[in-house]
Amino acid sequence: MLVQFCEHSNSNVRSDAIKLLCCLIENGNGGVIQEYVDQNFVERLLKIIKTSQDEEEIASAMGITSNLPKSPQISDWLFAAEGLPVFSEYLDDVKHKSSCKLQLVENAVGALCHFTVSINQPTQRIAGLVPKLIRLLDLGTSLTKNRAAICLAQLSENSQTLSRTIPKRSGLWCFSPSQVELCPIHRGICTLETSFCLVEAGAVGPLVRVLGDPDPGACEASLDALLTLIKDEKLQSGAKVLAEENAIPSMIKLLDSPSPRLQEKVLNSLERLFRLVEYKQRYGSSAQMPLVDLTQRGTSNIKSVAAKVLAQLNVLHDQSSYF
């Protein structure tokens, strides 16, 4: 019933319905209205955002959009309705300090997550968004940083597939094309416009800075983006990039986070990084005390993983009761 009022001809009724619906589905509860969401509903939200004179209603309509379930179909509807430039336009308000303007930016970035979760559109349409997202990592609120990092992480997941491989040389060496510089992570030709590579985009440093944000959610989203650089076979090359950007000490500091989920992600990432002797020797000593502390006060799973990392550092035997 409430969804129907979102299309009411009376602007006051519609505005109140939009604001109430936004409150009901915030914090990722968009699934409760999933059965009512169709292309017409998505287009209606976009129309409100484009035409309403009420900033609170606009922010609420964007909040509803950001909390809709992530699916290729909804992403396609938003693309078809030309939602990308609509939401992108609000990112320029990041320097405004009014609470409503900040909420507009937060919800606009949340809505943009629909455009980065599934790359079914020409990459050029999305590439222009990346510099704006990186800027938000330094200027945005914690929630804005969180959502911008999620967008960048989703784009980075596609980088390996989108990176262009170098064709094998053929014929005489002296007539072969000049050597092309390869991406240190993806071992192909990466550009911001074609592969959304975090390294090429200059996003690694800003993401590392977000690891120092007081909000665990922002830290976790940033960590998730950075961990795409050491995923699977990219561990060696990705670890080198993380070390160059001084990311690993910032990750170790997160072992003191109040968020058990974030602690566990950091532990698992350190376990992978410390498989490489160079990084175990360079950073292991600074990680020892936080790791020992986690074996005393962490959850049972965290105690186990912390003990495993300590065993890697030769501080705890594999036979320890923590395993």
Secondary structure in CASP SS format (residue, H / E / C, confidence):
PFRMAT SS
TARGET T0000
AUTHOR 0000-0000-0000
METHOD secondary structure of the structure
MODEL  1
M C 1.00
L H 1.00
V H 1.00
Q H 1.00
F H 1.00
C C 1.00
E C 1.00
H C 1.00
S C 1.00
N C 1.00
S H 1.00
N H 1.00
V H 1.00
R H 1.00
S H 1.00
D H 1.00
A H 1.00
I H 1.00
K H 1.00
L H 1.00
L H 1.00
C H 1.00
C H 1.00
L H 1.00
I H 1.00
E C 1.00
N C 1.00
G C 1.00
N C 1.00
G H 1.00
G H 1.00
V H 1.00
I H 1.00
Q H 1.00
E H 1.00
Y H 1.00
V C 1.00
D C 1.00
Q H 1.00
N H 1.00
F H 1.00
V H 1.00
E H 1.00
R H 1.00
L H 1.00
L H 1.00
K H 1.00
I H 1.00
I H 1.00
K H 1.00
T H 1.00
S C 1.00
Q C 1.00
D C 1.00
E H 1.00
E H 1.00
E H 1.00
I H 1.00
A H 1.00
S H 1.00
A H 1.00
M H 1.00
G H 1.00
I H 1.00
T H 1.00
S H 1.00
N H 1.00
L C 1.00
P C 1.00
K C 1.00
S C 1.00
P H 1.00
Q H 1.00
I H 1.00
S H 1.00
D H 1.00
W H 1.00
L H 1.00
F H 1.00
A H 1.00
A C 1.00
E C 1.00
G H 1.00
L H 1.00
P H 1.00
V H 1.00
F H 1.00
S H 1.00
E H 1.00
Y H 1.00
L H 1.00
D H 1.00
D H 1.00
V H 1.00
K H 1.00
H C 1.00
K C 1.00
S C 1.00
S H 1.00
C H 1.00
K H 1.00
L H 1.00
Q H 1.00
L H 1.00
V H 1.00
E H 1.00
N H 1.00
A H 1.00
V H 1.00
G H 1.00
A H 1.00
L H 1.00
C H 1.00
H H 1.00
F H 1.00
T H 1.00
V C 1.00
S C 1.00
I C 1.00
N C 1.00
Q C 1.00
P C 1.00
T H 1.00
Q H 1.00
R H 1.00
I H 1.00
A H 1.00
G C 1.00
L H 1.00
V H 1.00
P H 1.00
K H 1.00
L H 1.00
I H 1.00
R H 1.00
L H 1.00
L H 1.00
D H 1.00
L H 1.00
G C 1.00
T C 1.00
S H 1.00
L H 1.00
T H 1.00
K H 1.00
N H 1.00
R H 1.00
A H 1.00
A H 1.00
I H 1.00
C H 1.00
L H 1.00
A H 1.00
Q H 1.00
L H 1.00
S H 1.00
E C 1.00
N C 1.00
S H 1.00
Q H 1.00
T H 1.00
L H 1.00
S C 1.00
R E 1.00
T C 1.00
I C 1.00
P C 1.00
K C 1.00
R C 1.00
S C 1.00
G C 1.00
L C 1.00
W H 1.00
C H 1.00
F H 1.00
S C 1.00
P C 1.00
S C 1.00
Q C 1.00
V C 1.00
E C 1.00
L C 1.00
C C 1.00
P C 1.00
I C 1.00
H C 1.00
R C 1.00
G C 1.00
I E 1.00
C C 1.00
T C 1.00
L H 1.00
E H 1.00
T H 1.00
S H 1.00
F C 1.00
C C 1.00
L H 1.00
V H 1.00
E H 1.00
A H 1.00
G C 1.00
A C 1.00
V H 1.00
G H 1.00
P H 1.00
L H 1.00
V H 1.00
R H 1.00
V H 1.00
L C 1.00
G C 1.00
D C 1.00
P C 1.00
D C 1.00
P H 1.00
G H 1.00
A H 1.00
C H 1.00
E H 1.00
A H 1.00
S H 1.00
L H 1.00
D H 1.00
A H 1.00
L H 1.00
L H 1.00
T H 1.00
L H 1.00
I H 1.00
K C 1.00
D H 1.00
E H 1.00
K H 1.00
L H 1.00
Q H 1.00
S H 1.00
G H 1.00
A H 1.00
K H 1.00
V H 1.00
L H 1.00
A H 1.00
E H 1.00
E C 1.00
N C 1.00
A H 1.00
I H 1.00
P H 1.00
S H 1.00
M H 1.00
I H 1.00
K H 1.00
L H 1.00
L H 1.00
D H 1.00
S C 1.00
P C 1.00
S C 1.00
P H 1.00
R H 1.00
L H 1.00
Q H 1.00
E H 1.00
K H 1.00
V H 1.00
L H 1.00
N H 1.00
S H 1.00
L H 1.00
E H 1.00
R H 1.00
L H 1.00
F C 1.00
R C 1.00
L C 1.00
V H 1.00
E H 1.00
Y H 1.00
K H 1.00
Q H 1.00
R H 1.00
Y H 1.00
G H 1.00
S H 1.00
S H 1.00
A H 1.00
Q H 1.00
M H 1.00
P H 1.00
L H 1.00
V H 1.00
D H 1.00
L H 1.00
T H 1.00
Q H 1.00
R H 1.00
G C 1.00
T C 1.00
S H 1.00
N H 1.00
I H 1.00
K H 1.00
S H 1.00
V H 1.00
A H 1.00
A H 1.00
K H 1.00
V H 1.00
L H 1.00
A H 1.00
Q H 1.00
L C 1.00
N C 1.00
V C 1.00
L C 1.00
H C 1.00
D C 1.00
Q C 1.00
S C 1.00
S C 1.00
Y C 1.00
F C 1.00
END
